[in-house]
Every structure is written in structure tokens, then in C-alpha cells.
Amino acid sequence: MICAFKRDNALCEPDPGATAPRQYACRSGCGNTVRTDTHARQLRERADEIDQLAASAPGPLGQRLRANADRLRETADAHDTTAQTAEALT
């Protein structure tokens, strides 16, 4: 994930006048978030790895792992739905 930092949109609550995000306070759903097709592919690959772990995990743990994998896939799907080409942005 890449941050296209705009202080007024940032969910990381940067200090007034900040010119960069609070690196360790990044939050899901921030309007400054940018993902590439590579990021989406990596999210799906990680989801597949987590599903493999879930297959051998006991009940509740396996369910949490599968839910995490589902969230990663949803994020990748959201990227695919809203992605714009670099040419379209210029």
C-alpha cells in the first residue's frame, strides 16, 4: 500500500502542518491509500496462504483465519473494481 499523503484527508491524525503521514498510525479506509495491481495480487496470494493455515487449525482459530483471508480478498476485489490506469489519472 502506498500513501498519497494529503493531511486534510489523513486518518493517521498527523500534526498540524505535517508534510508526511504518521507512518505507524496508518488506518484502513483512509482516502490517501493507493494500491497497485501488484498489491492486489499479493493480497490474494497471502489470503491463499492463510487459507492453507486455516485448513489445519482448530475450529475457532480456523474460522478467524478464514475471515482474515476473506477480508484480504475483499480489499483486492475493491481495488479491481475501482482501479484506474495511470493514463486516466494524468
N, C-alpha and C positions, 0 to 999 in steps of 0.2 A: 504494500500500500504506500502511496505517495501523498504527502500533504502539500496542497497548493494553497499555502497559508494566506488567509485574509483574516486579520484579527477580529473584525466585526462578526464573522461567521463562526469563529473557532469555539468548539465545545470544551477545549482544554483549559479555558479560563486564563489566557495569558495576561500578564501585567499590562496596564495601560501603556501605550506607546511601544509595545513589543513588536519586533520585526521578525520573530520566529516563534513557532509553536512551543508549548511545554512538552518536550519530547516524550516524557513518560506519563503524560496525562491524556494521551490520545483516547478518544471515545468513539465507539461505534455510532454510525449515523451522522457524523459531522459532515457538513456541507463542503468542507475543504478536502475531503477524501477523494483520491483519484486512484483507480485501479487500471491495470493494463490487461490485455488478453492473457498474457503470461501469468499474472497474478491469479486470474480466474482459473486457469488450468492448474496452477499449483494448489489452489484451494480444493479443487476436485480430487487431485492426487492425494492430498492429506486426508480428505474425507474417506477415500478408499482404504487408506492405511488404518484409520480409526475404526472403520467397519470390520476390518480383519481382527483388530484387537477385541472388538465387541463380541465377535463370534465365540471367543473362548473365555469371556468374562462372565462372572456370576450375575444373575438376574438384574438387580438394580444398577449395578455398575455398567453392565452391558447396555441397559436402556439409556443411561446418561451418555455413554459413548456414542450410541446411535443418534441420539438427539443432537449432540455436538456435530457429528458428521452431517446431519441434515441441515443444520444452520450454515455450515460452510458451503454446502451445495446451493442453498438459497441465496447466499451472498454472491456466489459465482453466477447464478441464474439472473440475479438482479443486474449484475454487470452486463451480461449478454443482452438483456432487454434494453438497457439504457446507454450502451456504449456508442460513442461517436468516433468517427475516424479523425485523425489529426488534420486532414484536409478540411473537414467540416468545421473544425474549431478555428481555422485561420481565415 
